[in-house]
Amino acid sequence: MRKYSFFLILCTALLVLVSCSKKKKDLNDYMEENREAIKAKVQMTLDSNDTAAVYNLTNEFLGYLENKDLDAAIGMLRYLKDGEEIVSLPEELEKTERLVLGNFMGLKYKIDELRFHKETDCQVRYTATLFETDDPATPNKVSFFIKPVRRGGQWYLTMADTMSDSTEGSDIQN
C-alpha cells in the first residue's frame, strides 16, 4: 500500500510539473504571437523627465496665478482639437476660463496630485488658498483640475471641463 501511495504522489507531481511547463510554453507562445497587440494596449510610457516637465509646467502656471498675472496663466492653456491637434484656446473657452480663474484668485497655490493614464488623459489637481483664516471651520480653499496632454513628446496644459475635446472619455476616476 505504501508503494502504491508513493507511486500515486510521484505521478501527481509529474503531472503537475508537465502541466505547468505546458502552460508556461503556451503563455510564451501567446506573448510572442500577440506582441504587437499587447504593445498597443500599453497606454503610455513615462519617465522622470515627463513627471518633471508636468510639474514645471504646472508650477509655472500656478506661479502666474499666485502673482495675479491672469493673462500669462491663461496664455499657457491650450485646447486639444479633435483629440489630436494642440491649438490656442478658442475665444469662448478663454472667456470662461478667465471668468472662473479670475473669480477664484488665490493667495497660494499647491499641486495636490498628478495622475497619468494616457497621453490625452492625465490630470493635475491643485488647490488655491483663497484667504487666510485661523478658524478651521471656515472653508478657505478650492480645488481645480487641469489636464496635461503630451503631443510629439512635448507637454501642454489643457482645461478639465466638459467643453474641451481633451475631456472626452477620461478613464481617470475622481
N, C-alpha and C positions, 0 to 999 in steps of 0.2 A: 504494500500500500504506500509506503514512503517513497519508493522508486517511482510509483505512478504519480504521486503528488509533485515530486521534484521535476519529473518529465513534463507535467502539465504546466508548472510555473515557468520552466525553461521555454516551452513552446509559446506561451503567452508573451513572455518578454521578447522573444524573437519576432513574434507577430507585431508587437507594438513598435519595435525598432524599425522593421521593414515598412510599416505603415507610415511612421514619422518621416523616414527618409524619402518615401514616395511623395508625401505631401510637400516636403521641402523642395523636391525636384519640380513638382507641379507648380509651386509658387514661383520658383526661379524661372521656369518656362513662361509662366503667365507674365511676370515682370518684364522679361526680355521681349516678348511678343507685343506687349502693350506699353512700351516705354514712352512713346510719343503721347499717347492718351493720358498717361499718368502725369507727364510733364505739363500737359495742358490744364490739368486740374490744379496744379500748384498756382495759387493766386498771385503771388508776387514774392520776390526775394528782396531782402533788406540787409543792409549792413549798418555799421555805426555812423557812416557818413550820411545816410538817409535820415537817421534819427537826429543827428546834429543839424542837418540842413533844415528840417522842420522846426526844431526848437529855435534855431537862429531866426528863421523867417517869422515865426510866431512872436518871439521876443521883440523883434523889430516892430512888428505891427502893434503889439501891446505898449511898447515904448512911445510910439506916436500917440496912442490914445492917452497914456498917462501924462504926456506933455501937452495934451489938448490940441494936437495937430490932426484934426479930423480929416482934412484934405489928404494928407500924406498917408494916413491909415487906409482910407477908402481907395486911394490910388494903388495900394498894394493888392487889393482884392481883384480877382479875375472871375470869369464865367466859363464854365465848361459847356461849349456849344455842341449839341448833337452827340454828347458823350465822347467827343474826340478832340475838338479844337479848343485851345485856350484863347479867349478874347477878353478885352476890357469889359467892365460891367455895362450892360445896357442901361440906358438913361433911367428907365422906371425902377430897375433894381438898385441903381445908385441912389436914387431919391429915397427909396425905402430904407436902405442901409444907413444913409445919412440921418434919417429921422430916428431910427432905432438906436444907433450908437450915440447920436447927439443927445437923446433924452436920458441915456444911462451912462453919461461920462463919470468915470470913477476917479478916486484918489490914487488907488493902487490896483494893479492887475497881476494875476498869478496864473500860470499854467497849472491845471489840476491833473490832466490826464491826456495821454496820446494813445490813439488806437489805430493800428494799421491792419487793413484787411486786403484790399486790392488797390491798384494804382488810382482808381477813381472812387474808392470807398474807404477813406481814412477820416479820422475825426480828432479834433483837439477841443477839449473842454477847458475853458478858462473862467476865472471868477474876477469880477470887478467889485472892489470895496467902494461903495457909494459915499459913505461918510463915516467919521469916527464916532464911536459910542462906547460908553462904559457899561451900558445895560445889555446883558446877554439876551434879554427877551426882545430887544429891538432889532429886527432884521435890517442889516445894512449891506448885504451882499447880493449880487445877482450873477448867475452863470450863463455863459453863452457857448455856442459851438461854432467852429469854423471847420472847413473840410480841406485839408491839404490834398492836392492832386499832383501826381507825377506824370509828366509827359516829356518824352525824349530825354529822360534822365534828369530833368530839372523839376523842382518842386514849386508849386504855386498855391496861393491861398484862395479858396472859393468859399462862398457863403453856404451855410447849412440852413436852407429854407425850402419851402415847398414849391417855389417858383423856379428854382435852378435845375438845370439838367443834371448837375452833379449829385443831386439828392435822389435821383431815380433808383429804386431798387436797392437801397442800402441793406446790407446784411448785418450791420452793427446794431446790437440791441442796447438801448439805453436803460 
